[in-house]
Amino acid sequence: MDLDTFFVSCERLLDSRLNNRPVLIGGTSDRGVVAACSYEARVYGIHSAMPMKMARLLCPDAVVIRGDSGTYSKFSNMVTEIVKERSPIFEKSSIDEFYIDITGMDRFVQTSYLWSKELRETILKETHLPISFGLSTSKTVSKVGTGEAKPNNHIEIPEGNEMPFLAPLSIKKIPMVGDKTYHKLRSMGVEKIRTVQEMPMELMERVLGKNGAVIWKKAQGIDNTPVVAWSERKSISSERTFEKDTTDIVKLRSLLVAMAENLSYQLRKGNKLTACVTLKIRYSDFQTYTKQKRISYTSLDHTLIAVVLDLFDKVYERRVLIRLIGVRFSNLVGGTYQIRLFEDSEKLIKLYQAMDHVRNRYGQNAVKRAIAMGSKNIGGMNPFNGQAPIIPAHRRE
């Protein structure tokens, strides 16, 4: 299930004058980026992640709105509660997208398709948010089906019909096929999913590596990825107890930057944002002090590091040896990277995407701010998916 043009739909519920008009949501300055746009705006060739300046040139009459992540999270939670109340197992994959496993529901309802339609109608009635769904035997086919059903509609792909359904569609419809992979396949003369279905898997693997085999299976409608039961994590934190109590301000600030930097990366990797930062200090006499600050939703290092250091300067008033320091981010909400585009320039977004790409490939400590270089490695399991961090070969023991 996928909420259609979710950010735009939320804004239209708040202001009906936006109905049937081209709407752009994102950074409102010329350096801003389009986070979301209405179907009316897409007619002009506008798409998400496009520079706002270009979007305004393409559609001068568009209404431009700075996004409000708090509002969108509130509407998302309304839908989540409805899905949670009625579904046996569901996975909230983003702020506006849900996977629901209804295996075995035919024993209790007339048909799974009828049950799915009733759920959609309940969401429409109680939230007035347009929502589409695709019902099939796998996540991949359901996701593609949802895209084909939009706007505000639904589709069922019966078991055995997966390949005929996918065959005439563009290869770009397959999840995992980004711009680079798409252009590589197009250079080979591959345009439709049917062509991939007819190719040997070994050829796809030879051209695209392991991802080639995965894409080939998805093209056949094969995807055994399970729906992972959803539970919302409320906070993430990092603490360090010193072997020897210290008042070394340079060391303390370096460690705080490293903690904030790592936690921010974990937020982005888990598609999360925080709205509350807490600093914790425990002195050598075991007296513990905390101070927190509420902020606009973000997951960007430079914003969160500044808040953490500001809190440290306010809390650390005593010239007493420090035993422990810690940082916690709470009031977490889910969402894709789009929700971060409301305040930030295209240049800054690309910088973070590049840094995270390096970290994803070579480990989370592959890119650090200079001030954090002196700190021991921060990090461990990813708090959102339980995966161990990547350790570069030259540092494995």
C-alpha positions in Angstrom: 0.0 0.0 0.0 1.4 3.4 -1.0 -0.1 6.8 -0.1 -0.4 8.8 -3.4 1.7 12.0 -3.6 1.6 11.9 0.2 3.1 15.3 1.1 0.9 17.0 -1.5 -2.2 15.1 -0.2 -1.5 16.2 3.3 -1.2 19.9 2.3 -4.5 19.6 0.3 -6.3 18.3 3.3 -5.2 21.4 5.2 -5.9 23.8 2.3 -8.5 22.8 -0.3 -7.5 25.7 -2.5 -4.5 23.5 -3.6 -6.8 20.9 -5.2 -6.3 20.5 -9.0 -3.4 22.9 -8.9 0.3 22.2 -9.6 2.0 22.0 -6.2 5.7 21.8 -5.4 6.9 20.9 -1.9 10.5 21.5 -0.8 13.1 24.2 -0.2 11.5 27.5 -1.3 14.7 29.3 -2.2 16.3 29.0 -5.7 19.0 26.7 -4.1 16.3 24.4 -2.8 15.2 21.0 -4.1 11.7 19.6 -5.0 10.8 17.0 -2.3 7.4 16.1 -3.8 5.1 17.4 -6.5 1.5 16.9 -7.6 0.4 15.0 -10.7 -0.6 18.4 -12.2 3.1 19.5 -11.8 4.5 16.3 -13.3 2.8 17.1 -16.6 5.4 19.9 -17.0 8.3 17.4 -16.5 8.9 18.2 -12.9 10.0 15.4 -10.6 11.3 14.9 -7.0 15.0 15.9 -6.4 14.9 18.5 -9.2 16.3 21.9 -8.4 13.4 24.2 -7.3 14.7 26.9 -9.6 14.3 24.7 -12.7 10.9 23.5 -11.5 9.7 27.1 -11.2 10.9 27.8 -14.8 9.0 24.7 -16.1 5.8 25.7 -14.3 5.7 29.4 -13.2 2.1 29.0 -11.9 3.0 26.2 -9.5 2.3 26.8 -5.8 5.5 26.3 -3.8 5.3 25.1 -0.2 8.0 24.5 2.4 7.4 21.0 3.8 6.4 20.3 7.4 7.7 16.9 8.5 5.8 17.1 11.7 2.4 17.4 9.9 3.3 14.5 7.5 4.4 12.3 10.4 1.1 12.9 12.1 -0.9 11.8 9.0 1.4 8.9 8.5 0.8 7.7 12.1 -3.0 7.9 11.5 -2.7 5.5 8.6 -0.2 3.3 10.5 -2.7 2.9 13.4 -5.5 1.7 11.0 -3.1 -0.8 9.3 -1.8 -2.0 12.6 -5.3 -2.6 14.0 -6.5 -4.7 11.1 -3.4 -6.4 9.7 -1.8 -9.7 10.9 1.7 -8.7 9.9 2.8 -5.4 8.4 6.0 -3.6 7.6 6.2 0.2 7.4 9.0 0.6 4.8 8.7 4.4 4.7 6.5 7.3 5.9 4.0 6.6 3.1 4.5 2.9 2.2 3.4 -0.4 3.8 3.9 -4.1 3.1 1.2 -6.3 4.5 1.4 -10.1 4.7 -2.1 -11.6 4.5 -1.1 -15.2 3.9 -3.9 -17.4 5.2 -6.5 -14.6 5.5 -8.7 -16.5 3.0 -9.7 -18.8 5.8 -11.3 -15.9 7.6 -12.5 -13.6 4.9 -14.3 -14.1 1.5 -11.2 -13.2 -0.5 -7.8 -11.5 0.2 -8.5 -9.0 -2.5 -11.9 -8.0 -0.9 -10.2 -7.7 2.5 -7.5 -5.4 0.9 -10.1 -3.3 -0.8 -12.0 -2.9 2.5 -8.8 -1.8 4.3 -8.1 0.8 1.6 -11.7 2.1 1.9 -11.3 2.4 5.6 -8.2 4.4 5.3 -9.8 6.7 2.7 -12.9 7.2 4.9 -11.0 7.9 8.1 -8.1 10.0 6.8 -9.3 11.2 3.4 -5.8 10.4 2.0 -5.7 8.8 -1.4 -3.9 5.4 -1.3 -3.2 2.6 -3.8 -2.3 -1.0 -3.5 -1.1 -4.0 -5.4 -1.9 -7.5 -4.3 0.4 -10.4 -5.4 2.6 -13.2 -4.1 5.7 -11.1 -3.5 7.0 -7.7 -2.4 8.4 -6.8 -5.8 5.3 -7.6 -7.9 3.1 -5.8 -5.3 5.3 -2.7 -5.4 5.3 -2.6 -9.2 1.6 -3.3 -9.2 0.9 -0.4 -6.8 2.8 2.0 -9.1 0.7 0.8 -12.1 -2.6 1.1 -10.1 -2.0 4.8 -9.2 -3.5 7.2 -8.8 -5.8 6.2 -5.9 -6.6 2.7 -7.2 -5.8 -0.9 -6.7 -4.8 -4.0 -8.7 -4.5 -7.8 -8.1 -1.9 -9.9 -9.9 -3.0 -13.5 -9.3 -0.5 -16.3 -8.7 0.9 -17.5 -12.0 0.3 -14.1 -13.7 3.4 -12.3 -12.4 5.6 -12.7 -15.5 2.8 -11.7 -18.0 2.0 -8.7 -15.9 5.7 -7.5 -15.7 6.7 -8.4 -19.3 5.4 -5.2 -21.1 6.7 -2.8 -18.5 9.9 -0.7 -18.7 12.9 -2.2 -16.9 13.0 1.0 -14.9 9.9 -0.3 -13.0 11.9 -3.0 -11.4 13.0 -2.0 -7.8 16.8 -1.7 -7.7 17.1 -0.5 -11.2 18.5 3.0 -10.8 19.7 5.5 -13.5 23.1 3.9 -13.9 21.8 0.3 -14.2 19.0 1.5 -16.5 21.4 3.3 -18.9 23.6 0.2 -18.9 20.8 -2.1 -19.8 19.5 0.3 -22.4 22.9 0.4 -24.0 22.5 -3.4 -24.4 19.2 -2.9 -26.2 17.1 -3.9 -23.1 14.0 -1.7 -22.8 11.2 -4.0 -21.5 11.2 -6.4 -18.6 10.2 -9.2 -21.1 13.8 -9.0 -22.6 15.3 -9.6 -19.1 12.9 -12.5 -18.6 14.2 -14.1 -21.8 17.9 -13.6 -21.0 20.0 -16.2 -19.2 20.5 -15.2 -15.5 24.3 -15.8 -16.0 24.4 -13.0 -18.6 22.7 -10.6 -16.3 25.1 -11.6 -13.5 28.1 -11.2 -15.8 27.1 -7.7 -16.8 25.8 -6.4 -13.4 27.4 -8.7 -10.9 25.3 -10.1 -8.0 22.7 -7.4 -8.5 22.2 -8.7 -12.0 21.0 -12.1 -10.6 18.7 -10.3 -8.2 17.2 -8.1 -10.9 16.8 -11.2 -13.2 14.8 -12.9 -10.4 12.7 -9.9 -9.8 11.9 -9.7 -13.5 10.5 -13.3 -13.3 8.4 -12.2 -10.3 10.6 -14.2 -7.9 11.1 -12.4 -4.6 11.1 -14.4 -1.3 11.9 -11.4 0.9 9.6 -11.7 3.9 7.5 -8.9 5.4 9.3 -8.0 8.6 7.0 -7.2 11.5 7.2 -3.5 12.2 8.0 -1.9 15.5 9.0 1.8 16.0 12.3 2.6 17.6 11.9 5.7 19.8 15.5 6.7 20.2 19.2 5.9 19.4 22.1 6.8 21.6 25.9 6.5 22.2 27.8 6.7 25.4 31.5 6.4 26.4 32.8 5.7 29.9 36.5 6.8 30.1 39.1 4.4 31.5 40.5 7.5 33.3 38.3 10.4 34.3 39.2 13.5 32.2 38.7 17.3 31.8 40.4 17.4 28.4 38.0 19.6 26.5 39.5 19.0 23.1 39.2 15.2 23.7 35.6 15.6 24.9 34.4 17.8 22.1 36.2 15.5 19.5 34.3 12.5 21.0 31.0 14.3 21.0 31.4 15.2 17.3 32.3 11.6 16.5 29.2 10.4 18.3 26.8 12.9 16.7 28.3 12.1 13.3 27.9 8.4 13.6 24.3 8.6 15.0 23.3 11.0 12.2 24.6 8.5 9.7 22.7 5.7 11.3 19.5 7.9 11.1 20.0 8.4 7.4 20.7 4.7 6.8 17.5 3.8 8.7 15.5 6.5 6.9 14.9 8.2 10.2 14.9 11.8 11.5 15.2 13.2 15.0 13.4 16.1 16.7 15.1 16.0 20.1 18.8 15.9 21.1 20.0 15.0 24.6 23.4 15.4 26.1 24.5 13.4 29.2 27.5 14.0 31.5 28.5 11.9 34.5 31.2 13.3 36.8 33.8 11.4 38.8 31.5 11.7 41.9 28.8 9.9 39.9 26.5 13.0 39.7 24.8 12.9 36.4 23.3 15.8 34.4 21.3 15.8 31.2 20.1 18.6 29.0 17.9 18.3 25.9 16.8 20.5 23.1 13.9 20.1 20.6 14.7 20.9 17.0 13.1 20.7 13.6 13.3 17.2 12.2 16.7 16.4 10.7 19.3 13.8 10.2 22.2 16.0 9.0 25.5 16.0 10.8 26.2 19.7 10.6 22.9 20.6 12.3 23.0 17.9 15.0 26.7 18.4 15.8 26.1 22.1 16.5 23.2 21.3 18.8 25.3 18.7 20.7 28.2 21.0 21.2 25.9 23.9 22.3 24.3 21.6 24.9 27.8 20.5 26.1 28.8 24.1 26.6 25.7 24.8 28.6 25.9 21.6 30.8 29.6 21.5 31.5 29.9 24.3 34.1 31.9 22.5 36.7 35.6 22.0 36.4 35.3 18.4 37.7 36.7 15.3 36.2 34.2 13.6 33.8 33.6 9.9 33.9 31.1 9.5 31.1 29.5 11.4 28.2 26.7 10.5 25.9 24.4 11.7 23.1 20.9 10.6 22.4 18.5 11.4 19.5 14.8 10.8 20.2 11.4 11.7 18.9 12.3 9.7 15.8 10.1 9.6 12.7 10.3 7.5 9.6 10.6 8.8 6.1 12.6 8.8 2.9 15.4 11.2 2.2 12.8 13.5 0.6 11.7 14.8 3.9 15.1 16.4 4.4 14.9 18.4 1.2 12.7 21.1 2.8 15.6 23.1 4.2 18.7 22.0 2.3 20.3 23.0 -0.9 21.0 20.5 -3.8 24.7 20.9 -3.2 24.5 20.0 0.4 22.2 17.0 -0.3 24.6 15.6 -2.9 27.5 16.1 -0.4 25.8 13.9 2.2 24.8 11.3 -0.4 28.4 11.1 -1.6 29.7 10.7 2.0 27.1 8.1 2.9 28.0 6.2 -0.3 31.6 6.0 0.8 30.6 4.9 4.3 28.2 2.2 3.0 31.0 0.8 0.9 34.1 1.2 3.1 32.7 1.4 6.6 31.1 4.2 8.7 34.5 5.6 9.8 35.8 5.9 6.2 34.7 9.6 6.2 35.1 11.8 9.3 35.3 15.4 10.3 38.9 16.4 11.2 37.9 17.2 14.8 36.7 13.6 15.2 39.8 11.9 13.9 41.4 11.6 17.3 38.4 9.6 18.8 38.3 5.8 18.9 35.9 4.2 16.5 32.2 4.9 17.3 29.5 2.5 16.3 28.3 -1.0 16.3 25.2 -2.8 15.0 22.9 -0.7 12.9 20.1 0.2 15.4 17.3 -0.2 12.8 18.2 -3.4 11.0 20.7 -5.2 13.3 23.4 -5.4 10.6 27.0 -5.3 11.7 29.1 -2.4 10.4 31.4 -2.8 7.4 35.0 -3.3 8.4 37.6 -2.5 5.8 39.9 -5.5 5.1 43.0 -3.7 6.2 41.5 -3.2 9.7 40.0 -6.6 10.3 41.7 -8.7 13.0 
